[in-house]
Amino acid sequence: MLDIRLAEREDLDTLFALDQACFRPGIAYSKAELKYFLFNPASISLVIEDDGQIAGFAIAELAPDRGHRIGHVVTIDVVAEQRRRGVGRTLMDALLDACQRAGAERMRLEVAIDNNGAIAFYKLLGFEETGRIRGFYMGRLDALRMELDLPSRHTRFAPSR
């Protein structure tokens, strides 16, 4: 059974290990960076559990942008054995819904140009490519910028506390 909740301070070590497993060096966050993003008051940090075990997490930051509020997907990490089982989709739906409830009208993210699985996943969620950022990762790997308008979404999830 999948359960979504807000990240807690005691999750930090587990979430850091998961981020290190999900992303290559230079893209994965340092522990200090991850701690900042997880517990920044402008962030929404969700954890998804499967039968009480952490199966993944996602973080978005909310910020003003030309008179509107936008959300920026910082990361989504899913345990390797949980991929392609709906965990990532459920987690992203919950994150997008939480951002929309918090007033975000649009979501934005960056994804490595060579991460075809993630690009396809984001397109499935309705994100569209809006640009390319040269050298975004490690100064040499380009990123695609992708965006999604939220007003057409219907909220479905509310994380437990």
N, C-alpha and C positions, 0 to 999 in steps of 0.2 A: 504494500500500500504506500503510495507516494504522499508525503506531507511536506508542505512548504511553510517555512518560518523565517523570521528575521535572524540574521547572523548574530552570534553572541561572542563576547571576548574569548571565551574558552575554546571557540572554534578555530582560532587563528593558526595554530600549528598544523592542524589537519588541512585547512584550506590552503595554507602556504605549500604544503607537500603536494597537494593536488595541482596547484598552479604550476609548480616545478615539473610535474609529470606531464601536464598538458601542453606546455610550451617550451620551445628550445631556449637555451641560454641567450640572453640579449633581448628576448621577447617576454619571457616570464618575469614577473615582478619580484623585486627584493622583498624581504619580510617587512621592512619599514614602509615601503611603498604600498604593499598590500594592506597593512594595518591602517595606513592613512585612508585609503579608499574605502575600506570596510566600515570604518567608524567615523568618517567625516559627516557632520550634520547635514550636508547637502547631498549625501549618498543614500541610495536605497540598496541594501545588501540582503539578498535572499539566499537561503540554504534549502535544498531539496533533499529529503531523506527517503529511503526505501527501507521499510521495516526497521526504522530506528538508526540506520547507517547512512552517513552522508554520501549522497550519490552525485552531488554537484552543488555549484553556487554561481550566482551572477550578481554583478554590481552595476548600478547606473548612477551617474551624478546629474543633478538638476541645476540648471543655470538660466539666467535671463539671456535673451538673444533678440535684439531689436524689438523690444516691447512684448516679446512672447517668452514663454518658458519652454525650454527644450531639455530633453534627456539625452545623456551620452552614455552608451553602453561601454563600460570600462573593460569588463571581461565576462565571459561565460565559460565555466569549466565543468566538465562532466567526467566522472570516473570511466575509464576505458571500457570496463565490462558493462556499463549502463548505456553506452551509446547505441543509437539506432533502436531504442526501445521506448521512445516517447518522452524520456526524461528531460532532454534539452528543450524540446518543444513546450512541455508543460512549464518548465522553469522560465523560458523566455516569455510565454504568454502571461505568466504571473508578474514578471518584471515589467512588461509593457503596460499591463493593467495597473500596477502600482504607480508607475510614472504618470499615467493618464489621470488617475485619481488625485495625484499630487499637483495636477495642473499642467503637465507637459502636453504640448500640442504636437510635438514632432520629436522623433528619436533620430540619433546620429551614431554612427560607429565607424571604426576603421578595421580593416581585415587585410592580412598579408595577401599580396597578389597571387601567391602560389598556394594558398589554402583553399583549394577548389571545393572541398567538402563544406567548409564554413560559408563560402560564398553562396553555394547552392542552398544551404540551410537558411541563410538570411533572405534570399530571394523567395523561398517558399513561405516565409513569414510576411512577405510583402515589401521588404526593403528594396530600394532601387539604387543603382550606382549613380553617384552624383559627381564623382571626380576621382582623381588619382593623386596621391601624395608621394613624390619622389623621395627615396631614402628615408622613409618614415621609421622603419625598423633598423636599428643598428647602423644607421647612416647609409645603408646600401640596398635594403629591400623595400620596394615600393608597397604602398597600401592603397586599397580602394576605399573611398569614403562612400558610405551607403546611408540612406535616410528613409524614414517612414513617417507618414502623417498619421497621427493618432485619432483625430476626431471620428473617423469612421469605425473604429474598433469598439466593441462592446466589452465592458469589464466583466470578468468572470471569477477572478481569484482575489482572495484576501488572505495574506499570510497569517498564520497563528503566531501568538507571542510566546 
